[in-house]
Amino acid sequence: MQEKYLFIEYPKCSTCQKAKKWLDDHHVSYKDRHIVEDNPTKEELRSWIRQSGYPIKKFFNTSGNMYKEQHLSTKLPSLTEEEQLDLLASHGMLVKRPLLIGKDKILVGFKEEEWKTTMM
């Protein structure tokens, strides 16, 4: 069976675990990808951001330690989109997760109601 979606996660993340359970419970076919071992490339991120229609900031893991340690909340506004993409592509822990990538939809983070509305 062909996977319909790419599910990008950090396996230890409780939100990712909830999202994965939700996908399994709703029989959604997906291929798993570990966000740190196989970090999204700059080209993938650029494509997903454009396709999603979301601002690039939505793709940053703003609650993560790496984001906070690098003081990105104050630095991001002064960075160009290219610099922000370089940053996102530099380490998976900077990327908001989980990501669910489909041909016609992209979900960033897990909010059950949003996933239900979008997927069902």
C-alpha positions as CSV (number, residue, x, y, z in Angstrom):
1,M,0.0,0.0,0.0
2,Q,1.3,3.4,-1.0
3,E,1.8,5.8,1.9
4,K,-0.4,8.9,1.4
5,Y,1.4,11.2,3.8
6,L,4.9,11.8,5.1
7,F,4.8,12.0,8.9
8,I,7.9,13.9,10.3
9,E,8.4,13.4,14.0
10,Y,10.7,13.3,16.9
11,P,9.8,9.9,18.5
12,K,10.3,11.1,22.1
13,C,7.9,14.0,21.6
14,S,4.6,13.4,23.4
15,T,2.7,15.5,20.9
16,C,4.2,13.5,18.0
17,Q,3.2,10.3,19.8
18,K,-0.4,11.6,20.1
19,A,-0.5,12.6,16.5
20,K,0.8,9.2,15.4
21,K,-1.8,7.4,17.5
22,W,-4.5,9.6,15.9
23,L,-3.2,8.7,12.4
24,D,-3.2,5.0,13.3
25,D,-6.7,5.2,15.0
26,H,-8.0,6.9,11.8
27,H,-6.3,4.4,9.4
28,V,-4.3,7.2,7.7
29,S,-1.4,5.7,5.7
30,Y,1.9,7.4,6.2
31,K,5.7,7.0,6.0
32,D,7.6,7.9,9.2
33,R,10.6,10.1,9.2
34,H,12.8,11.0,12.2
35,I,13.2,14.8,12.2
36,V,16.8,14.8,13.7
37,E,18.2,11.8,11.9
38,D,16.7,13.0,8.6
39,N,16.3,16.7,8.9
40,P,14.2,18.4,6.3
41,T,16.3,20.1,3.6
42,K,16.1,23.8,2.8
43,E,14.4,22.9,-0.5
44,E,11.8,20.7,1.2
45,L,11.1,23.4,3.8
46,R,10.8,26.1,1.1
47,S,8.3,23.9,-0.8
48,W,6.3,23.0,2.2
49,I,6.1,26.6,3.5
50,R,4.9,27.8,0.1
51,Q,2.4,24.9,-0.3
52,S,1.0,25.4,3.2
53,G,0.4,29.1,2.9
54,Y,1.6,29.5,6.5
55,P,4.2,32.1,7.5
56,I,7.7,30.7,7.9
57,K,7.6,31.4,11.7
58,K,4.9,28.7,12.1
59,F,7.6,26.1,11.1
60,F,9.9,27.0,14.0
61,N,9.7,25.0,17.2
62,T,9.2,28.2,19.4
63,S,8.8,26.1,22.6
64,G,12.0,24.1,22.0
65,N,15.2,24.6,24.0
66,M,17.4,25.2,21.0
67,Y,15.1,28.0,19.8
68,K,15.2,29.6,23.3
69,E,19.0,29.1,23.7
70,Q,19.7,30.8,20.4
71,H,17.4,33.7,21.4
72,L,15.6,33.3,18.1
73,S,12.4,35.1,19.2
74,T,14.5,38.3,19.1
75,K,16.7,37.4,16.1
76,L,14.2,36.0,13.6
77,P,12.5,39.3,12.7
78,S,15.8,40.6,11.4
79,L,16.7,37.6,9.3
80,T,15.8,37.2,5.7
81,E,13.6,34.3,4.6
82,E,16.7,32.6,3.1
83,E,18.5,32.9,6.5
84,Q,15.5,31.6,8.3
85,L,15.3,28.6,5.9
86,D,19.1,28.0,6.4
87,L,18.4,28.0,10.2
88,L,15.5,25.6,9.9
89,A,17.4,23.2,7.7
90,S,20.4,23.3,10.1
91,H,18.8,21.1,12.8
92,G,15.6,19.2,13.2
93,M,15.0,20.4,16.7
94,L,14.4,23.9,15.4
95,V,11.5,22.6,13.2
96,K,8.0,22.5,14.7
97,R,6.7,19.0,14.9
98,P,5.0,16.9,13.9
99,L,4.7,17.7,10.3
100,L,2.2,15.9,8.1
101,I,3.0,16.4,4.5
102,G,0.5,15.4,1.8
103,K,0.1,16.1,-1.9
104,D,-2.6,18.7,-1.2
105,K,-2.2,19.5,2.5
106,I,0.4,20.3,5.1
107,L,-0.2,20.2,8.8
108,V,2.3,21.8,11.3
109,G,2.0,20.7,14.9
110,F,-0.8,18.6,16.2
111,K,-4.2,20.0,17.1
112,E,-6.7,17.2,17.0
113,E,-9.6,19.4,15.9
114,E,-7.6,20.9,13.0
115,W,-6.4,17.4,11.9
116,K,-10.0,16.1,12.1
117,T,-11.4,19.0,10.1
118,T,-8.6,18.8,7.5
119,M,-8.3,15.0,7.2
120,M,-11.8,13.8,7.5
